[in-house]
Amino acid sequence: MSPQRLFILAVLLYIAWRLIRNLIREKIRIEAEKGRKKGVDDSKVEDVLVEDPVCHTLIPKHQAIRLRQDGKTYYFCSDECCDKFTGKSGGST
């Protein structure tokens, strides 16, 4: 194979690689956008961390214990922190 053919082949392979890489990135971006629009909760989406108002521990929102009080939602790491916040000696939200 002549050096010119090798050079042309290398350029064509580089262009093909760039096109495929861009197509894959675009597909990933579109899928992520669809997930956000639908509100899909899958393992690829990172969870939001919330802070416990009692012990100030950061916990994933989906794992937190929720308390709705006076129109506001509070998130707790445990039943104990929720009880301390509400002034209860036992029980949960």
N, C-alpha and C positions, 0 to 999 in steps of 0.2 A: 504494500500500500504506500502510495506516495505521501510526502509530508503535507501536501495541500489537502488531500482527502482526509487525512487524520485531523487536520485543523478544522475542516468543515464539519466532520463528524463530531468533534469535541464541542464546537459551537452549537450544533443542533441538539446535542445531548444537554448542554447547559440550558438552552432555551426551553426544552421540554421539561427539565427539572424545575425551572422557575414557574412555568405554567401550572404544573401539577401541584407544586407547593402553594401557589396562590389560590387554586381551586379548593384545596383542602382547608386552608385558612378561612376562605369565604363561607364554606359549608359549615364550619364550626361556629362562625359568627352568626350565621342565619339561624342555626339550631338554638344557640344561646338566646337570641332575640325572641324566638318563638316561645321558649320556656319562660322568659320573663313576662311575655304578654299573656300567656295562659295561666301564670301563677304556678307552674309546675314545680314541685319540690322533689328534686332528684338528688342523688349523691354527688353530682357534679357541681351543684350550686352550693356555695359556701353559706353557712348559717351565720346569723348576726349574733354577736355577743351582747349580753345585757348584764347590768350590774345589780347585784343584790343590795338593796338599800340598808340592810342591817350590817352585814359583815363585809360588804364591798367586794365580794367575789365575782369574777366574770364567768358567766356560764352561757352555753349556747341557748338561744331563745326557745328552740323546740324542746329542750330538756328541762326548762325552768318551770317552777310551780307558779301559777298565775293567780293574782288576786285583783279583782276589779273593785275599786272603792272610790266613791265620789267622782265617778266618771273617768277615772284614771286607772291604768293597768300597771300593777307592780309585779316584778319578777323576783323569785327567790330561789336560792340554791337548795333549800331543804325546808321541811315542815317546821323545824325548830325556828328558823329565821322568820318564817311567815308568822308563827305564833308570837314571837317576840315583837314583831312589827304591829300586830293587831292587839297585843296585850293579853292574849289567851294563854292558858296554861296547858292546853291539850287540843287535839283535833287538827284538821287541815283546812285548806281553802274550800 
